[in-house]
Amino acid sequence: GAGDVTVVAADVVAVNGLGKRYGRVQALDDVCLEVRRGEIFGLLGQ
């Protein structure tokens, strides 16, 4: 899947339009998230 990843001077990570497909199965579609300075973020999957 394609998506844009941006690292901003204020230590913010932003992901916009993220997608992931496994064959014909769409696992993620147009996911957006932001991680701000001082935050701990975890994403688990299989």
One Martini backbone bead per residue (centre of mass of N, CA, C, O) as a GRO file, in nm:
protein
   46
    1GLY     BB    1   0.099   0.033   0.014
    2ALA     BB    2   0.023   0.366   0.014
    3GLY     BB    3   0.192   0.657   0.158
    4ASP     BB    4   0.240   0.929   0.378
    5VAL     BB    5   0.542   1.049   0.534
    6THR     BB    6   0.588   1.277   0.818
    7VAL     BB    7   0.845   1.492   0.947
    8VAL     BB    8   0.835   1.721   1.198
    9ALA     BB    9   1.003   1.955   1.385
   10ALA     BB   10   0.802   1.864   1.641
   11ASP     BB   11   0.809   1.545   1.642
   12VAL     BB   12   0.605   1.460   1.416
   13VAL     BB   13   0.405   1.187   1.305
   14ALA     BB   14   0.258   1.139   0.978
   15VAL     BB   15  -0.019   0.944   0.844
   16ASN     BB   16  -0.152   0.925   0.504
   17GLY     BB   17  -0.324   0.691   0.321
   18LEU     BB   18  -0.305   0.406   0.430
   19GLY     BB   19  -0.233   0.081   0.279
   20LYS     BB   20  -0.340  -0.279   0.286
   21ARG     BB   21  -0.278  -0.580   0.095
   22TYR     BB   22  -0.401  -0.932   0.064
   23GLY     BB   23  -0.461  -0.951  -0.220
   24ARG     BB   24  -0.814  -0.927  -0.189
   25VAL     BB   25  -0.744  -0.815   0.097
   26GLN     BB   26  -0.842  -0.537   0.290
   27ALA     BB   27  -0.682  -0.425   0.578
   28LEU     BB   28  -0.619  -0.128   0.477
   29ASP     BB   29  -0.795   0.207   0.456
   30ASP     BB   30  -0.712   0.520   0.486
   31VAL     BB   31  -0.494   0.569   0.706
   32CYS     BB   32  -0.468   0.788   0.998
   33LEU     BB   33  -0.183   0.936   1.183
   34GLU     BB   34  -0.050   1.062   1.502
   35VAL     BB   35   0.270   1.150   1.657
   36ARG     BB   36   0.367   1.291   1.945
   37ARG     BB   37   0.552   1.433   2.152
   38GLY     BB   38   0.589   1.179   2.409
   39GLU     BB   39   0.469   0.952   2.265
   40ILE     BB   40   0.339   0.618   2.268
   41PHE     BB   41   0.342   0.383   1.993
   42GLY     BB   42   0.139   0.097   1.897
   43LEU     BB   43   0.149  -0.173   1.644
   44LEU     BB   44  -0.043  -0.462   1.592
   45GLY     BB   45   0.013  -0.774   1.406
   46GLN     BB   46  -0.034  -1.054   1.144
   0.00000   0.00000   0.00000
